[in-house]
Amino acid sequence: MLSRLSPASIRRISTTALCCEKSEPDLSDPKTLALHKLYRPERITPSKRGIDLLKSPGLNKGMAFSLHERQYLGIHGLLPPAFMTEEQQAYRIITKLRQQPDNLARYIQLDSLQDRNEKLYYRVLTDNVKELMPIVYTPTVGQACQHFGFIYRNPKGLYVTINDNSISKIYQILANWHTETVRAIVITDGERILGLGDLGTYGIGIPVGKLALYVALAGIRPEWCLPVILDVGTDNTELLNDPFYTGLRRKRVRGPEYDTLVDNFMKAATKRFGRDTLIQFEDFGNQNAYRLLDRYKGEYCMFNDDIQGTAAVVVAGLLASTRVTKKKLSQEKIVFLGAGGAATGVAEMCVRQMMDEGLTEEEACGRIYMVDIEGLITKSRIKSLGERHVKFAKDLPDTKNLLEVVKTVKPGALIGASTVAGAFTEEIIKEMARINPRPIIFALSNPTSKAECTAETAYRCTNGAVLFASGSPFENVELNGKLFKPGQGNNAYIFPGVALGAVLFAVKNIPDKLFLLAARMVAEAVSEKSLNTYSRVYPRLKDIKELSVKIAVEVGEYCYRHDLATLHPKPEDMEMFIRQNMYSVEYDELINKTYEWPAKDSKHGFPVPVLRRTSMDEE
């Protein structure tokens, strides 16, 4: 009997800090103590007072302010007289969240909390990462973007339009941001938001959500993060006629003017914040995503998560699966449904992994089959193919029938990146199970409504043999008395750690090799219990923060070996340096501790000679 187990039915209210929260170093060793003092962040008493302090989300603690802080900082009487711990506040927030009618309402409430109390927002998120990540990011963020004009409350991020197309104008916009310490930017032009298409400026929710995961999953400081959207118009007629639409009401600008805008943004951003500023491209249209990545990746510290992050996380899932199938990736044939930027990026990273396992590039490309909207990519279509697809063209008959491709190729893995819901039919899934004892099926399209198949269908049609992963989360499935926990091929396993290493070690650029290294580390982090008991090919979500630290260490070591890191000198203890610079969700003491000077140096008064006071001494 098959049934779904709702996570809500087994959730418990979390009131303890995440197990992977920053660990304290052993300070009994004098050298460790010295490094700790060198790397640790220093406390600075804020200059803000009174109501201005309470309106600063990075400083506000609500009712967790002590009586001394309330009196010293001029907020005594502005808060209710109760004194709460952060644990109490987190309990209150998560309880209210679970009482909301739907995930969009939870998204709005969390968004409001982020505007009021930054520490508490990230405390609740990190304590309940599995429950809340689908709300702050996919799939709920897609729904939030679709309704963004209606739910808009406070500005988050910067809007750079086609009308601001010069380095100086963009620089002035960047200078309007409330901090100069930006070290990581996530930018989109809103053309391809998840699997939802062109959402124009409604797509600002994507950089906002992505950077929230930077903080929650890698400890990158919120003040280092800047969400940006490039508004070049939208081709979505529905939005152009939407009275709530928040962007320019014009068709998308393309061609040289668009390229100049992106060029000017890159120059202005690095001029304002520094050449080593990390710039992550997110949800650009297929016609621009690869082109812009190729244009900038050798010149700037940047990456495209849809291409490189997706590729790394899918390869990580495939490498973890090989521990079950007992076959190297280079021994598998892989069929891709979808040949856009994400799918092509995955295919190319698979090729790099296969080459590292001993195949030539031609042999590796020969094991990968791609099916796009026109059908199987074959040599008969060579004149109409893009440069990146030519190497995957096969000398086979043309066909648009995926089942026919599966029967002909007999692949070990079937990967969906098509945004066509239900494209992996029961017949196709059963054919995969007939060909393979443990078929690998990844339905990666986002959001959940666009997935090529559901976890339930995959497990049922293969009688539990499938090694399944999806792009958005599916609920646990019980089949024949066994519990299956579908893995989510979420880029969050990859990009936070890569970004953390890039930011802390101020790298010049981010080579593709770093993403392959990160993929291998994610695959190694999957426990035997996850693989063999639950058929889950990815680590537990609550382990991502520790995984991000390990990836950041690897990023740092690689970049120092290849002269890509500009932070000098290289930290003696890389892991301690990373941990000491990670954001803590625990409230800080806002008032610096006082200390004494030697009595002779702090003594008031000094004997002064008697001065003649002419006016006073006269008789």
Salt bridges, closest charged atoms under 4 A:
GLU21 OE1 - LYS545 NZ 3.56
GLU42 OE2 - ARG40 NE 3.57
GLU69 OE2 - LYS61 NZ 2.88
GLU86 OE1 - ARG123 NH1 3.56
ASP111 OD1 - LYS156 NZ 2.36
ASP115 OD1 - LYS156 NZ 3.48
ASP127 OD2 - ARG123 NE 2.74
GLU131 OE2 - ARG11 NH1 3.75
GLU131 OE1 - ARG98 NH2 2.64
ASP189 OD2 - ARG252 NH1 3.87
GLU191 OE2 - ARG254 NH2 2.96
ASP198 OD2 - ARG252 NE 2.87
ASP235 OD2 - ARG254 NH2 2.88
ASP259 OD1 - ARG291 NH2 2.96
ASP259 OD2 - ARG295 NH1 3.65
ASP263 OD2 - ARG295 NH2 2.66
GLU282 OE2 - LYS210 NZ 3.13
ASP283 OD1 - ARG192 NH2 3.64
ASP294 OD2 - ARG388 NH1 2.88
GLU299 OE2 - ARG275 NH2 3.62
ASP305 OD2 - LYS210 NZ 2.64
ASP306 OD1 - ARG192 NH2 3.50
GLU332 OE1 - LYS327 NZ 3.66
GLU348 OE2 - ARG388 NE 3.03
GLU348 OE2 - LYS391 NZ 3.57
ASP356 OD2 - LYS513 NZ 3.16
ASP356 OD2 - ARG520 NH2 2.53
ASP372 OD2 - ARG381 NH2 2.72
GLU426 OE2 - ARG460 NH2 3.17
GLU431 OE2 - ARG434 NH2 2.68
GLU456 OE1 - ARG4 NE 3.12
ASP512 OD2 - LYS297 NZ 3.21
ASP512 OD2 - ARG352 NH1 3.97
GLU528 OE2 - ARG323 NH2 2.80
ASP543 OD2 - ARG540 NE 3.02
GLU546 OE1 - ARG579 NH2 2.83
GLU557 OE1 - LYS570 NZ 2.86
ASP563 OD2 - LYS508 NZ 3.65
GLU572 OE1 - LYS31 NZ 3.32
GLU575 OE2 - ARG579 NE 2.96
GLU586 OE2 - ARG123 NH1 3.81
ASP588 OD2 - LYS119 NZ 3.39
ASP601 OD1 - LYS600 NZ 3.42
